[in-house]
């Protein structure tokens, strides 16, 4: 039985942080490393692990979950689940993200790890992998418990990972209401979403010990800011403070900045099997049941990635200087295409990285501007080489895209699209080039891609020093 901390009527300590989500740069902080009660901000980690588990095949959004007595007994806020009730995982995810339902969060933890205690251990392993150095989780929902603590800095880091590591699910946090299977639920953050321009998530939290907490993100043009507040005195004052911090972030953040994705951590899935214990009809006190049935005892595959071979340092790509017209850009791309060393992005399912090409490039023309000419470290070629196969996912529509910058004129945006398409035919062939007029210029976008293709294209373009970030559906 979890030890609950006595609730205090005293005001909770205040802490805050503002971060430029694109680069991870901290723009403002106050008591950001003070360990405080996170309340339902905890559910960001619960959902992050569920998204990870779905991606790695531990379960799917259509998995049917049987609700335990433990989950059904959680106090409000709750969806109202009953012990023995069956419900799809997707509805539990919606209830936890939008309604902040405690019973749904506990059911998610038990579905992934078999028990709430095992799930809490996985939460802590994942927090460590994400760089959340001052966070300890004891449960999946965030109700006050001894030792269940975090900081404004750690929760800001977690919010950034939720945003960029699983963008296909991020829209859940902006829904004003949603169908949770047994009923429709409203978003606990709907007031800020409605009142602040550009706000699109992500998670609220409240207990008497914690006060009113919130991690919020907003996007305006090319800028995205994440603000975190611990210890607000009310929903209204907390929202006002978060709006003030977001304004501060937009004022301090540069319009254009190099995007640095946080990068998913190494997979730290379940390290212990789910065990179902068949209790005898009259077990003796202090003894364990003798009959143990291990679910799915025949292990068909390992969910941990295989060890990769030593990576080959890639030759830094050469970037051609832009000319004044499209014809010049075309000629420039043709030169780079004929002489550049091909850089393959790593593939998640590949067992080993491919060695670098051994073909010696020809002498480059004198009018090429070198971004970097650092040669790779000498390396003895292996006797056998392996080919990296880029596999594009077919699980989903081609509703994703990539953005390659904001330009002062439509002509400049179209010119960049043409140049980029010729440079990166392998992934952008068949995509739609689209220029979108904004208040501060013209966005250059490639649309009609799958998520995997968009991610691969961005990584390959970033290797060529081309600014790029993914554009999700909707």
N, C-alpha and C positions, 0 to 999 in steps of 0.2 A: 504494500500500500504506500503510495507516494506521501511524503511528508509535506504538508502544505504550510506555507509561511503565514503567520498571523497578519491580517490586513490592517493597515494603519490609515487613519484619517488624515495624517499629515501629507502635505503636498509632496509629490514625487520630485526627485532632483531633475533639473533640466539639462539636456544635452542636445547638440545639433551638429549637422555636417552638411555642406553643399559641395557637390562634385560635378565637374564637366564629364558627362557620361561618355563622350567620344574618346577622350584621352585618359580618363581616370584621374585627372589633376584635381586636387582639393582646392576649392575656391574660398571656403570659410569653414571654421570648426570652433566648437566650444564644448568643453568636457567630452570630447569625442571618444576618448579611451576609458571613460568611467564605466565600470560594469554596473548595469541597471537591469531591471526586469523588462524583457522585450514584449511581453503579452502576446497578442496574436500576430505580431511581426514574425513570430516563430513559424507560422504557416507558410511563409515564403520558402523556408528550407524544406518543409514537408512536401510542398508541391514541386520544388526543384528536384528532389529525389524521385518523386513519382514520374516526372517527365523523363528523368534519366533511366528509370526502370523500364518505361515504355519503349524508349529508344533502343535499349539493349536487349529487348525481348523477354524480360522477366514476366511481363503481363501486358495487356493491351487495354485501350480505352473501352473496349467492349467486353472486357472480363467482368463476369458476374460475381459480386462480392457478397458473402453472407455476413450480416452484422452480428457482432458478438455482444454479450451482455455488458462487457466492459465499455464498448463504444456507445451503446444505447444509453448507458447510465451517466454519460458526461453532462455536466450542467450547461445552461445556456451561455452563450448563443448557440443554438443547435437547429438542425434540420428537422428533428423529430423522428429519428430512425428507431425501429423496434428490434429487439433481439430476435434473431432468426430470419429477419427480413432480407430479401435478395435485391440487389440494386447494381446497376452497371457502374464501373469505375468512373466513367466520364461525368456522371451526375454527382458523385462524391467530390470530384475535382472542382466542379462548378460551385458546389455548396461551400467548400472550403475557401475558394478564391474570392467569391462574390459576397456570400452571406457571412463568411468567417465562422462556419459551423464547427463546433468542437467535436460533436459526435462523428461528423464526416472526416475530420482530420485524423482522429484516432483510428477509424475504420481504414483509412488509407495506409497508415503506418502498419497496422496489423496485416493488411493485404500484401504489402511489400516484403515485410520481414518476419511475419508470423506472430510477433508480439510487440507491444509498445516499447518494452525495454530493449529488445533487439533493434528496433527501429531507431531509438534514441542513440544507440551506439553507432549506427550507420550515420545518423545526423552529425555526430561529433567527428567521425572520420572525414565526412565530406566537408565540414566546416574547416577542418585543418588543411585539407587539400585546396580550399578556396583562399586560404590566407587569413581566415577569421581567427586571429590569434588569442582573443580574449572572450571567446564565446563557449559556453557549455550548455548543452540541451539535455533536458530530463524527460520531456514528453513531446508529443507531436502537435499539440494545440496551443501551448503558451500560457495556460492557466498557472498562476503563481505557485512555484514549488522551490524548495530549498536548493540552491545551487544552480537553478535555471536562469542564467544571466547572459547578457550580451552588451554590446556598445553601439553607439551611433555610427562609428567608423565601420564596424563589422557588418551592420545591417545595410549600410550604404553599399559596401562591397557586394553583399549578397543580392541586393536589388539590381545592381548592374549586371551581375551574372544571369539572373532570371531574364532580364531584358535581352541580352545579346546571345546567351547560350541556347535559349529555347524561344526564339522570336515567334515561332508558329503558335505558341500558346499564350503569348503576352496579351493578346486581345481580350482574354478572359477578364483581366483586371480593369478593363475600361467599360465593361458591360454595366449599364445602369440596373438591369434586372436580367434574370436568366431562368430557364427551365431546369430545375434540379431533380427531375424524375417524378417525385411525389408531390411537388408543388413549385410554384414560381417564387423566387427569392429576390430581394432588392440588394443593391450594392451598399456596403457600409461606408463607402467613400464617395457616394453620389453627389454630395454637396460640393466638394472641391472640384469634382469632374465637371459639374455644371457651371461653376463660378469662375474657374481659372482658365484662361485661354491657353490651349495646347496641352492641358493636363490629360493624361491617358492611363493613369495607374499610380501606385500599385497596391499597397496594403496598409490597412489601419490596425490598431491594437489598443485595447483598454482593459485594465484591471485597476482596482483601488491602489495596489502597491506600485503599479507602473505609471499611472496617470494615462493621459491620452497621447498615444504614440502614432506616428505616421511616417512611412517611406513613400515619397511621391516623385513622379517623373513627369516632365513636360517637354514638348518639342515645339520649337518655333523656327521655321526655315531650316537651315542646316545645323542649328544649335539644339542640343538636348542636355537638360540639367536634371540631376537627382538631388533631392533635399530630404533630410531625415530629422525628425524631432522626437525626442523622448521627454516625457513629463509634462505634457500640456495640461492645463487646468480644466479645459472643457473642449468639446468638439469645435465650437466656434472660434475660440482663442487659438487652438492648435492649428486650424485651417488658415487663420489669418497669419500666424507665424510662418507656416509653410509657404504661403503665397509671398510673404515678404522675402523669405530665403530664396525662393525661385527667381523672384525679380532681381535679387542681388546676384544670383548666378548668371542670369542672362546679361546683366550689365557688365560683369567682369569677364565673361567667356569671350574669346575671339570668334569672329564670324566663321573664319576658315581655320581648321586645325587638322593635323594628321590624325586619322582615326586609328586607334590601337585597341583592337578587340581584346577583352580580358583573357580569352582562351579557356576552354574547358579543362578542368583538372583531370588527372589520370583517373580512370574508372575505379571507384571504390565501392563496388556493390556488396551484396551479402557475402560474408565469409563463413557463415554458419548455416547448416541445412535447416529447413523448416521441419519441425518434428511435431507430430500429432501423438499425444500420449493417451492411450486407451486406459482409463482408470478402472480398477477392479470395483466390484459392487460394494465392497466394504473395506477400503484400504486402511491399514493401521496408521495411527498418528506417527508422524515423523518419518514415514517410509515413502518411497516412490513406487509408482506402478511398475510392474514387471513387463507388461506388454507394451512395446513401442513400435509404432508404424511410421516409417519415414515417407513423407509425401514425395512422389516422383523419384524413387530411389535410384532408378536407372538414369544416370547423368548422360544426356545426349550431346551436350556441348558446354564448353566453358564460357562464362560470360566475361572473364577477364581477358583483355587483349594479349596476344602473344608478344613475346619480346622481339623488338625490331633489331635488325642488323645495324652496325655502326653507320650513322648517316653520313653521306658524302657532302662536304661543303660545296654549296652551289656557287657558281661564278656569278658575281653581281651583274645584273643585266645592264645593257647599254640603253640609254634613253636619248632619242633624237630630239634636237631643238626644233620647236615649232617654226614653220615658215609663215609667210604672210598670206598664202592662199592654199586652197584645197589641193591643187595640183602638186604643189611643193610637198605637202604632207603625204600624198600618195607615193611620190618618189622616195621620200624618206623612209616610209614603212617598208617599201620593197627592199631597200638596202638593209634595214635591220633584220627583216625576215630572212634574207639570204645569208646573213653573217652571224646572227645571234645564236647563242647556245640555248637549246630548249630547256626550260625549267618545268619540271613536273611537280605539281602539288601533291602532298601525301594523301593517300586514300585510307579512310578509317578502317576498312576491312582487309587491307593488304597486309601480308605477313611480314614483308621486308621492304625496305626502300631500294629503289633502283640505283645502280651506280651511275656516275656521270658519264656523258657521252665522251668517247675518246677521239672524235673527229676534230682535227685542228682547224680553227676558223681562219678564213682568209684575212688579208690585211684590210683594215677598215678605211674608208675614205677619210680624207683630212677634215671634211666639214662636219663630221659627227662630233657632238659634244658628249664627253664621257661623264656619266654620273658616278661610276666607280670602276676601277680597273684592277682591283685586288685579285690576284690569282689564287686559286685554291691551294691548300696544303698538298704536297706530293703524297701520293697514295699508290700502293701496289694493287693492281687490279686483281679481283678474285678470278679463280679459274672458271667458275660458272657464273653467269649473270642471270638475273631474274627481271622479267618485264612487269612494270607497274601498270595495271589495267584500271582505267578510270571508269567506274560504274555509276551511272546516273540512276537515282531512285525513280521508281515508277509509282510510288505510293502517294499519289496526290496530283492535283492539277498543276498546270504551268501558270501559276498566278503570282509568281515572284519576279523580281527585277533587281537591277543594280543601278546605282547613281554614280556617275563619274565626274560630278562637279557642278558648280554654279558659275555661269558665264555672263558677261555684260550684254551680249547680243545673241539673237537666235543663230546668226551665221557662225559665231564662235562655238556655240553648243553643237550645232550640226557638224561642224568641222571636226570637233573632238570625237563625236560619235563615229564618224566615218573612219578616222584614224585608229580609234580603239577597236572597231569591228575588224579592220584589216590585220591588226596586231594579234587579235585573240579569236581567230576564226574557229578554233577547236571547240570552244564552249559557247560562243555568241552566234554561231551560224544558225539562222532560222529565227532569231529573236527580233523583236520589234523595236526600232529606234524611235524614241519619243522625246520631244522637247516640250517642257512644261514651263509656262511663263509664271514667275513669282514676282512678289513686290520688289525684290532686290536683284532680280536677274532671271536667267533662263537655265532651268535644270536640264541636264543631259542624262537621259535614262535609257536603259535597255530593258524591255518588258517581255513577258511571255516565257519565262524560264521556270523550271522546277526549282525547289529550294536548294537541292544539292548542286545543281548546275550553277545557280547564282552564287552560292558559297565558293565553289571551285573557281569560277570566273574572277571573283573578287580577290581571292588569294593569289591567283596568277598575275592579275593586274598590279596588286600591291607589291609583288616581287619585282615588277618593272618600275616601281616608284610612281605608279598611277593612283591617285586618290580614288577610293571606291568604298561604297558601303551598300548593304543589301536593303531592298525595299520590299516589305511584306505585303501580303494580299489585303485588300480592303481599302 
